[in-house]
Amino acid sequence: MSKDARHIVCPHCTSTNRIPAGRDARQAKCGHCRQHLFTGHPMPASAGSFATHIQRNDIPVVVDFWAAWCGPCKAMAPVFERAAGEFEPELRFLKVDTEAEAELSARYNIRSIPTLMLFHRGNVVAQRAGAVGVEALRDWLRQHAPSAAPAAS
């Protein structure tokens, strides 16, 4: 990543955008689809968009592997949502439905849901299974992505 800019993948069209270092990424829009690059909410990911996000984003990507039928996943959803609002644009937050994206679940050996994984430049940095509260999630993110600080704690 250049000190002058960072590359951010659009959560809507998966185009890679170059954001100058001095620019507030929260206000940035995609050069292709013109939608905001950060919404303050986790975005759903398919197998194709997932690969683009974890490989081309210069920022770490946090992924929640979940399923609609999973009670702990439902309990975790508002916690993950809140963290996205706090940590974007320093982190990208994605949700992968393990039922719809079974191949991704198998590739990453997801055996328990919810499972959170933190990626940076295509590599798994950290992983944890089970629902957590907002403070525990914040602590985990700070521990494994120390350059990421919440915009509003």
Secondary structure, DSSP 4 states (H G I P E B T S, - for coil): --SSEEEEE-TTT--EEEEETTS-GGG-B-TTT--BS--SS-EE--HHHHHHHHHH-SS-EEEEEE-TT-HHHHHHHHHHHHHHHHHTTTSEEEEEETTTTHHHHHHTT--SSSEEEEEETTEEEEEEES---HHHHHHHHHHH-TT---S--
